[in-house]
Amino acid sequence: MARKKKTDDKCNYSKNDSFENLEAVQQMALNKKGKDDEISPDISVFLKAEELKGKLCGLYSEKDKPVNHINIMGSVKIDGKELDVNVGESINSEINDD
């Protein structure tokens, strides 16, 4: 029996749709009723939805990692004579360590 090909009808899901669904989940978590119909918020579900909303908006991206800067000293000439300054580690060893 031949399989039916999946259509892209269900793939029209946007960030806004996801964000709205997460907000609805948060409201349900805050309005959750426990025993005797008392409101008993589910804070863990609320916080998880909050975290997912933040990730969706790019608040927790790894793009903001600190960049290691390397200062390179140029050649030094005194009285027309170029000095060979050997200070710190070699540039090649720093680049290869990453």
C-alpha distances in whole Angstrom, upper triangle without the diagonal:
4,6,9,13,15,18,22,23,24,25,29,30,34,37,39,36,36,40,40,37,39,42,41,40,44,45,43,45,48,48,46,48,49,51,53,51,53,52,51,49,47,48,46,43,45,46,43,42,45,44,41,42,45,42,40,44,44,47,46,45,46,48,51,52,55,56,58,61,63,66,68,71,72,75,79,82,85,88,86,85,81,80,77,76,74,73,70,67,66,63,61,61,60,57,56,56,53
4,7,9,12,15,19,20,21,23,26,28,31,34,36,33,34,37,38,35,38,41,39,39,42,44,42,43,47,47,46,48,49,51,53,51,53,51,50,49,46,47,45,42,44,45,41,40,43,42,39,40,42,40,38,41,42,45,44,43,44,45,48,49,53,53,56,58,60,64,65,68,70,72,76,79,82,85,83,82,78,78,75,74,72,71,68,65,63,61,58,58,58,55,53,54,51
4,6,9,12,16,17,18,19,22,24,28,31,32,30,30,34,34,32,34,37,36,35,39,40,39,40,43,43,42,44,46,48,50,48,50,48,47,45,42,44,41,38,40,41,37,36,39,38,35,36,39,36,34,37,38,41,40,39,40,42,45,46,49,50,53,55,57,61,62,66,67,70,73,76,80,83,80,79,76,75,72,71,69,68,65,62,61,58,56,56,55,52,51,51,48
4,6,9,13,14,15,16,19,22,25,28,30,27,28,31,31,29,32,35,33,33,37,38,37,38,42,42,41,43,44,47,49,47,48,46,45,44,41,42,40,37,39,40,36,35,38,37,33,34,37,35,32,35,36,39,39,38,39,40,44,45,48,49,52,54,57,60,61,65,66,69,73,76,79,82,80,79,75,75,72,71,69,68,65,62,61,58,56,56,55,52,51,51,48
4,6,10,12,13,14,17,19,22,26,27,25,25,29,30,28,30,33,32,32,35,37,36,37,41,41,40,43,44,47,49,47,48,46,45,43,40,41,39,36,37,38,35,33,36,35,31,32,35,32,30,33,33,37,36,35,36,37,41,42,45,46,49,51,53,57,58,62,63,66,69,72,76,79,76,75,72,71,69,68,66,65,62,59,58,55,53,53,52,49,48,48,45
4,7,9,9,10,13,15,19,22,24,21,22,25,26,24,26,29,29,28,32,33,32,34,37,37,37,39,41,44,46,43,45,42,41,39,37,38,36,32,34,35,31,29,32,31,28,29,31,29,26,29,30,33,33,32,34,34,38,39,43,43,46,49,51,55,56,60,61,64,68,71,74,77,75,74,70,70,67,66,64,63,60,57,56,53,51,52,50,47,47,47,43
4,6,7,8,11,13,17,20,22,19,20,24,24,23,25,28,27,28,31,32,32,33,36,37,36,39,41,44,46,43,44,42,41,39,37,38,36,32,33,34,31,29,31,31,27,28,30,28,25,28,29,32,33,31,33,34,37,39,42,43,46,49,51,54,56,60,61,64,67,70,74,77,74,74,70,70,67,66,65,63,60,58,57,53,52,52,51,48,47,47,44
4,5,5,7,10,13,17,18,16,17,21,21,20,23,25,25,26,29,30,30,31,34,35,35,38,40,43,45,42,43,40,40,37,35,35,34,30,31,32,29,26,29,28,24,25,27,25,22,24,26,29,29,28,30,31,34,36,39,40,43,46,48,51,53,57,58,61,64,67,71,74,72,71,67,67,65,63,62,60,58,55,54,51,50,50,48,45,45,45,42
4,6,6,9,13,16,17,15,16,20,19,19,22,24,23,24,27,28,28,30,32,33,33,36,38,41,43,40,41,38,38,35,34,34,33,29,30,31,28,26,28,28,24,24,27,25,22,24,26,30,30,29,32,32,35,37,41,42,45,48,50,53,55,59,60,64,67,70,73,76,74,74,70,70,67,66,64,63,60,58,57,54,52,53,51,48,48,48,44
4,6,7,11,14,15,12,13,17,17,16,18,21,20,21,24,25,25,26,29,30,29,32,35,38,40,37,38,35,34,32,30,31,29,26,26,28,25,22,25,25,21,21,24,22,19,22,24,27,27,27,29,30,33,35,39,40,43,46,49,52,54,57,59,62,65,69,72,75,73,72,69,68,66,64,63,61,58,56,55,52,51,51,49,46,46,46,42
4,5,9,12,14,12,12,16,17,16,18,21,21,21,24,25,25,27,30,30,31,34,36,39,41,38,39,36,35,32,30,31,29,26,26,27,24,22,24,23,20,20,22,20,17,20,21,24,25,24,26,27,30,32,36,37,40,42,45,48,50,54,55,59,62,65,68,71,69,69,65,65,62,61,59,57,55,52,51,48,47,47,45,43,43,42,39
4,6,10,11,9,11,14,15,14,17,19,19,20,23,24,25,26,29,30,30,33,36,39,41,38,38,35,35,32,30,30,29,26,26,27,24,21,23,23,19,19,21,20,16,18,20,24,25,24,27,27,30,32,36,37,40,42,45,48,50,54,55,59,62,65,68,71,69,69,65,65,63,61,60,58,55,53,52,49,48,49,46,43,44,44,40
4,7,8,6,7,11,11,11,13,16,16,17,19,21,21,23,25,26,27,30,33,36,38,35,35,32,32,28,27,27,25,22,22,23,20,17,19,19,16,15,18,16,13,15,17,20,21,21,24,25,27,30,33,35,38,40,43,46,49,52,54,57,60,63,67,70,68,68,64,63,61,59,58,56,53,51,51,48,47,47,44,42,42,42,38
4,5,5,6,9,10,11,13,14,16,17,19,20,21,23,25,26,27,31,33,37,39,35,35,32,31,28,26,26,25,22,21,22,19,16,17,18,14,13,15,14,10,12,15,18,19,19,22,22,24,27,30,32,36,38,41,44,46,50,51,55,58,61,64,67,65,65,62,61,59,57,56,54,51,49,49,45,45,45,42,40,41,40,36
4,5,5,6,9,10,10,12,14,15,16,18,20,21,23,24,25,29,32,35,37,34,34,30,29,26,24,23,22,20,19,19,17,14,14,14,11,9,12,11,7,8,11,14,16,16,19,19,21,24,28,29,33,35,38,41,44,47,49,53,55,59,62,65,63,63,59,59,57,55,53,51,48,47,46,43,43,43,40,38,39,38,34
4,5,5,6,9,10,10,12,14,15,17,18,20,21,23,24,28,31,34,36,32,32,28,28,25,24,23,23,20,18,19,18,14,14,15,13,10,13,13,9,10,13,16,18,18,22,22,24,27,30,32,36,38,41,44,46,50,52,55,58,61,64,67,66,65,62,61,60,57,56,54,51,50,50,46,46,46,43,41,42,41,38
4,5,5,6,9,10,11,12,14,16,17,18,20,21,22,26,29,32,34,30,30,27,27,24,22,22,22,19,18,19,17,14,15,16,13,11,14,14,11,13,16,18,20,20,24,24,26,29,32,34,38,40,44,47,49,53,54,58,61,64,67,70,69,68,65,64,62,60,59,56,53,52,52,49,48,48,45,43,44,43,39
4,5,5,6,9,10,11,12,14,15,16,18,20,21,24,27,31,32,29,29,26,25,22,20,20,19,15,15,16,14,10,12,13,9,8,12,11,8,11,14,16,17,18,21,22,24,26,30,32,36,38,42,44,47,51,53,56,59,62,65,68,67,67,63,62,60,58,56,54,51,49,49,46,46,46,43,41,41,40,37
4,5,5,6,9,10,11,13,14,15,17,19,20,24,26,30,32,28,28,24,24,20,19,18,18,15,13,14,13,9,10,11,9,6,9,10,8,9,12,14,15,17,20,21,23,25,29,31,35,37,41,43,46,50,52,55,58,61,64,67,66,66,62,61,59,57,56,53,50,49,49,46,46,46,43,41,42,40,37
4,5,5,6,9,10,11,12,14,15,17,18,22,25,28,30,26,26,23,22,19,19,18,19,15,14,15,14,11,12,14,12,9,13,14,11,12,16,17,19,21,24,25,26,29,32,35,38,41,44,47,50,53,55,59,61,65,68,71,70,69,66,65,63,61,59,57,54,52,53,50,50,49,46,45,45,44,40
4,5,5,6,9,10,11,12,14,15,16,20,23,26,28,24,24,21,21,18,17,17,17,13,12,14,13,9,11,13,11,10,14,14,12,14,17,18,19,21,25,26,27,30,33,36,39,42,45,48,51,55,57,60,63,66,69,72,71,71,67,66,64,61,60,57,54,53,53,50,50,49,47,45,45,44,40
4,5,5,6,9,10,10,12,14,15,19,21,25,27,24,23,20,19,16,14,14,13,10,9,11,9,6,8,10,8,7,11,12,10,12,15,16,17,19,22,24,25,27,31,33,37,39,43,46,49,52,54,58,60,64,67,70,69,68,65,64,62,59,57,55,52,50,51,48,48,47,44,43,43,42,38
4,5,5,6,9,10,11,12,14,18,21,24,26,23,22,18,18,14,14,14,14,11,9,11,11,7,8,11,10,8,12,14,12,13,17,17,18,21,24,26,26,29,32,35,38,41,44,47,50,53,56,59,62,65,68,71,70,70,66,65,63,60,59,56,53,52,53,50,50,49,46,45,46,44,40
4,5,5,6,9,10,11,12,16,19,22,24,20,20,17,17,14,13,14,15,11,10,13,13,9,11,14,13,12,15,17,15,17,20,20,21,24,27,29,30,32,35,38,42,44,48,51,54,57,59,63,65,69,71,75,74,73,70,68,67,64,62,60,56,55,56,53,53,52,49,48,49,47,43
4,5,5,6,9,10,10,14,17,20,22,19,19,15,15,12,10,11,11,8,7,10,10,7,10,12,11,11,14,16,15,17,20,20,20,23,26,28,29,31,34,37,40,43,47,50,53,56,59,62,65,68,71,74,73,72,69,68,65,63,61,58,55,54,54,52,52,51,48,46,47,45,42
4,5,5,6,9,10,14,16,20,22,19,17,14,13,10,9,9,10,7,5,8,9,6,8,11,11,10,13,15,15,16,19,18,19,22,25,27,28,30,33,36,39,42,46,48,52,55,57,61,63,67,69,73,72,71,68,66,64,61,60,57,54,52,53,51,51,50,47,46,47,44,41
4,5,5,6,8,12,15,19,20,16,15,12,12,9,10,11,13,10,8,11,13,10,11,15,15,14,16,19,18,19,22,21,23,26,29,31,31,33,36,39,43,45,49,52,55,58,61,64,66,70,72,76,75,74,71,70,68,65,63,60,57,56,57,54,55,54,51,49,50,48,45
4,5,5,6,9,12,16,17,14,14,11,11,8,9,11,12,9,9,12,13,11,13,16,16,15,18,20,20,21,24,24,24,27,30,33,33,35,38,41,44,47,51,54,57,60,63,66,68,72,75,78,77,76,73,71,69,67,65,62,59,57,58,56,56,55,52,51,51,49,46
4,6,5,9,11,15,17,14,13,10,9,6,5,7,8,6,6,9,10,9,11,14,14,15,17,19,19,21,23,22,23,26,29,31,31,33,36,39,42,45,49,52,55,58,61,65,67,70,73,76,76,75,71,69,67,64,63,60,56,55,56,54,54,53,50,49,49,47,44
4,6,9,11,15,16,13,12,8,7,4,6,7,10,9,7,10,13,11,12,15,16,16,18,21,21,22,24,23,24,27,30,32,32,34,37,40,43,46,50,52,56,59,62,65,67,71,73,76,76,75,72,70,68,65,63,60,57,56,57,55,56,54,51,50,51,49,46
4,6,10,13,14,10,9,6,7,6,8,10,13,12,10,14,16,14,16,19,19,19,21,24,24,25,27,26,27,30,34,36,36,38,41,44,47,50,53,56,59,63,65,69,71,74,77,80,80,79,75,74,72,69,67,64,61,60,61,59,59,58,55,54,54,52,49
4,7,10,12,9,8,6,6,5,7,10,12,11,11,14,15,15,17,19,20,20,23,24,24,26,29,28,28,31,34,36,37,38,41,45,47,50,54,57,60,63,66,70,72,75,78,81,81,80,76,74,72,69,67,64,61,60,61,59,59,58,55,54,54,52,49
4,7,8,5,5,4,5,7,9,13,15,14,14,18,19,18,20,23,23,24,26,28,28,30,32,31,32,35,38,40,40,42,45,48,51,54,57,60,64,67,70,73,75,79,81,84,84,83,80,78,76,73,71,68,64,63,64,62,62,61,58,57,57,55,52
4,6,6,5,6,5,8,10,13,15,15,16,19,20,20,22,24,25,26,28,30,30,32,34,33,33,36,39,41,41,43,46,49,52,55,58,61,64,67,70,74,76,79,82,85,85,84,80,78,76,73,71,68,64,63,65,63,63,61,58,58,58,55,52
4,5,6,9,8,12,13,17,18,18,19,22,23,24,26,28,29,30,32,33,34,36,38,37,36,40,42,45,45,46,49,52,55,58,61,64,68,71,74,77,79,83,85,89,88,87,84,82,79,76,74,71,67,66,68,66,66,64,61,61,61,58,56
4,5,9,10,14,16,19,21,21,22,25,26,26,28,30,31,32,34,36,36,38,40,39,39,42,45,48,47,49,52,55,58,61,64,67,70,74,77,80,82,85,88,91,91,90,86,84,82,79,77,74,70,69,71,69,69,67,65,64,64,62,59
4,6,9,12,14,17,20,19,19,23,24,24,25,28,29,29,31,33,33,35,37,36,37,40,43,45,45,47,50,53,56,59,62,65,69,72,75,78,80,84,86,89,89,88,85,83,81,78,76,72,69,68,69,67,68,66,63,62,63,60,57
4,6,10,12,15,18,18,18,21,23,22,24,26,27,28,30,32,32,34,36,34,35,38,41,44,43,45,47,51,54,57,60,63,66,69,72,76,77,81,83,87,87,86,82,80,78,75,73,70,67,66,67,65,66,64,61,61,61,58,55
4,6,10,12,15,15,14,17,19,19,20,23,24,24,26,28,29,30,32,31,31,35,38,40,40,41,44,47,50,53,57,59,63,66,69,72,74,78,80,83,83,82,79,77,75,72,70,67,63,63,64,62,62,61,58,57,58,55,52
4,7,9,12,12,12,15,17,17,18,21,22,22,24,26,27,28,31,29,29,33,35,38,37,39,42,45,48,51,54,57,60,63,66,70,72,75,77,81,81,80,76,74,72,69,67,64,61,60,61,59,60,58,55,54,55,52,49
4,6,9,9,8,11,13,13,14,17,18,19,21,23,23,25,27,25,25,29,32,34,34,35,38,41,44,47,51,53,57,60,63,66,68,72,74,78,77,76,73,71,69,66,64,61,57,56,58,56,56,55,52,51,51,49,46
4,6,6,6,9,10,11,13,15,16,17,19,20,21,23,25,23,23,27,29,32,32,33,36,39,42,45,48,51,55,58,61,64,66,70,72,76,75,74,71,69,67,64,62,58,55,54,55,53,53,52,49,48,49,46,43
4,5,5,6,9,10,10,12,14,15,16,18,20,21,22,21,20,24,26,29,29,30,33,36,39,42,45,48,51,54,57,61,63,66,69,72,72,71,67,65,63,60,58,55,52,51,52,50,51,49,46,45,46,43,40
4,5,5,6,9,10,10,12,14,15,17,18,20,21,19,19,22,24,27,27,28,31,34,37,40,43,46,49,53,56,59,61,65,67,71,70,69,65,63,61,58,56,53,50,48,50,48,48,46,43,43,43,40,38
4,5,5,6,9,10,11,12,14,15,16,18,20,19,18,22,24,27,27,28,32,35,38,41,44,47,50,54,56,60,62,66,68,72,71,70,66,65,62,59,57,54,51,50,51,49,49,47,44,44,44,41,38
4,6,5,6,9,10,11,12,14,15,17,19,17,17,21,24,26,26,28,31,34,37,40,43,46,49,53,55,59,61,65,67,71,70,69,66,64,62,59,57,54,51,50,51,48,49,47,44,43,44,42,39
4,5,5,6,9,10,10,12,14,15,16,15,14,18,20,23,23,24,27,30,33,36,40,43,46,49,52,56,57,61,63,67,67,66,62,60,58,55,53,50,47,46,47,45,45,44,41,40,41,38,35
4,5,5,6,9,10,11,12,14,15,14,13,16,19,22,22,23,27,30,33,36,39,42,45,49,51,55,57,61,63,67,66,65,61,60,57,55,53,50,46,45,46,44,44,42,39,39,39,37,34
4,5,5,6,9,10,10,12,14,14,14,17,20,22,22,24,28,31,34,37,40,43,46,50,52,56,58,62,64,68,67,66,62,61,59,56,54,51,48,47,48,45,45,44,41,40,40,38,35
4,5,5,6,9,10,11,12,11,12,15,18,20,20,22,25,28,32,34,38,41,44,47,50,53,56,59,62,65,64,64,60,59,57,54,52,49,46,45,46,43,44,43,39,38,39,37,34
4,5,5,6,9,10,11,9,9,12,15,17,17,19,22,25,28,31,35,38,41,44,47,51,53,56,59,62,62,61,57,56,53,51,49,46,43,42,42,40,40,39,36,35,36,34,30
4,5,5,6,9,10,10,10,12,15,17,18,20,23,26,29,32,36,39,42,45,48,51,54,57,60,63,62,62,58,57,54,52,50,47,44,43,43,41,41,40,37,35,36,34,31
4,5,5,6,9,9,10,12,16,17,18,21,24,27,30,33,36,39,42,45,48,51,54,57,60,63,62,62,58,57,55,52,51,48,45,44,44,42,42,41,38,36,37,36,32
4,5,5,6,5,7,9,13,14,15,17,20,23,27,29,33,36,39,42,44,48,50,54,56,60,59,58,55,53,52,49,47,45,41,40,41,38,39,38,35,34,35,33,29
4,5,5,6,5,7,11,12,13,16,19,22,25,28,31,34,37,41,43,47,49,53,55,59,58,57,53,52,50,47,46,43,40,39,39,36,36,36,33,31,32,30,27
4,6,8,9,9,13,14,16,18,22,24,27,30,33,36,39,43,45,48,51,54,57,60,59,59,55,54,52,50,48,46,43,41,41,38,38,38,35,33,34,33,29
4,6,8,9,13,13,14,17,20,23,26,28,32,35,38,41,43,47,49,52,55,58,57,57,53,52,51,48,47,44,42,40,41,38,38,38,34,33,34,33,29
4,6,5,9,9,10,13,17,19,23,25,28,31,34,37,40,43,46,49,52,55,54,53,50,49,47,45,43,41,38,37,37,34,34,34,31,29,30,29,25
4,6,9,10,10,13,16,18,22,24,28,31,34,37,39,43,45,49,51,55,54,53,50,48,47,44,43,40,37,36,37,34,34,34,30,29,31,29,26
4,7,9,9,11,14,17,20,23,26,29,33,36,38,42,44,48,50,54,53,52,49,47,45,42,41,38,35,34,34,32,32,31,28,27,28,26,23
4,5,7,9,12,15,18,21,24,27,30,34,36,40,42,45,48,52,51,50,46,45,43,40,39,36,33,32,32,29,29,29,26,24,25,24,20
4,5,6,10,12,15,18,21,24,27,31,33,37,39,43,46,49,48,47,43,42,40,37,35,33,30,28,28,26,26,25,22,21,22,20,17
4,6,9,10,14,16,19,22,25,29,31,34,37,40,43,47,46,45,41,40,38,36,34,32,29,28,28,25,25,25,21,20,21,20,17
4,6,9,12,15,18,21,24,27,30,33,36,39,42,45,44,44,40,39,37,34,33,30,28,27,27,24,25,25,21,20,22,20,17
4,6,9,12,16,19,22,25,28,32,34,37,40,44,43,42,38,37,34,32,30,28,25,23,24,21,22,21,18,17,19,17,14
4,6,9,13,16,19,22,25,28,31,34,37,40,40,38,35,33,31,29,27,24,21,21,21,19,20,20,16,16,18,16,13
4,6,10,13,16,19,22,25,28,31,34,37,36,35,32,30,28,26,24,22,19,18,19,16,17,17,13,13,15,14,11
4,7,10,13,16,19,22,25,28,31,35,34,32,29,27,25,22,21,18,15,14,15,13,14,14,10,10,13,12,10
4,7,10,13,16,19,21,25,28,31,30,29,26,24,22,20,19,16,14,14,14,11,14,14,11,11,14,14,12
4,6,10,13,16,18,22,25,28,27,26,22,21,19,16,15,13,11,11,11,8,11,12,9,9,13,13,12
4,7,10,13,15,19,21,25,24,23,19,18,16,14,14,11,11,11,11,9,13,14,11,12,16,16,16
4,6,10,12,16,19,22,21,20,16,15,13,11,11,10,10,11,10,8,12,13,12,13,16,17,17
4,7,8,12,15,18,18,16,13,12,11,9,10,9,11,12,12,11,14,16,15,16,19,20,21
4,6,10,13,16,15,14,11,10,10,9,11,12,14,15,14,12,16,18,17,18,21,22,23
4,7,10,13,11,10,7,7,7,8,11,12,15,16,15,14,17,19,19,20,23,25,26
4,7,10,9,8,6,5,8,8,11,13,16,18,17,17,20,22,22,23,26,27,28
4,6,6,5,4,6,9,10,14,16,19,21,20,21,23,25,25,27,29,31,32
4,5,5,6,7,11,12,16,17,21,23,23,24,26,28,28,30,32,33,35
4,5,8,10,14,15,19,21,25,27,26,27,30,31,32,33,35,37,38
4,6,9,13,15,19,21,24,26,25,25,28,30,30,31,34,36,37
4,6,10,12,16,18,22,23,22,23,25,27,28,29,32,33,35
4,7,9,13,15,19,20,19,19,22,24,24,26,28,29,31
4,6,9,12,15,17,16,18,20,22,22,24,26,27,29
4,6,10,13,14,13,15,17,18,19,21,23,24,26
4,6,10,12,11,13,16,17,17,19,21,22,24
4,7,8,9,11,14,14,15,17,19,19,22
4,7,8,11,14,13,13,16,18,18,20
4,7,9,12,11,10,14,15,15,17
4,6,8,7,7,11,12,11,14
4,5,5,7,9,10,11,14
4,6,5,6,9,10,12
4,5,5,6,9,11
4,6,5,6,9
4,6,5,7
4,6,6
4,5
4
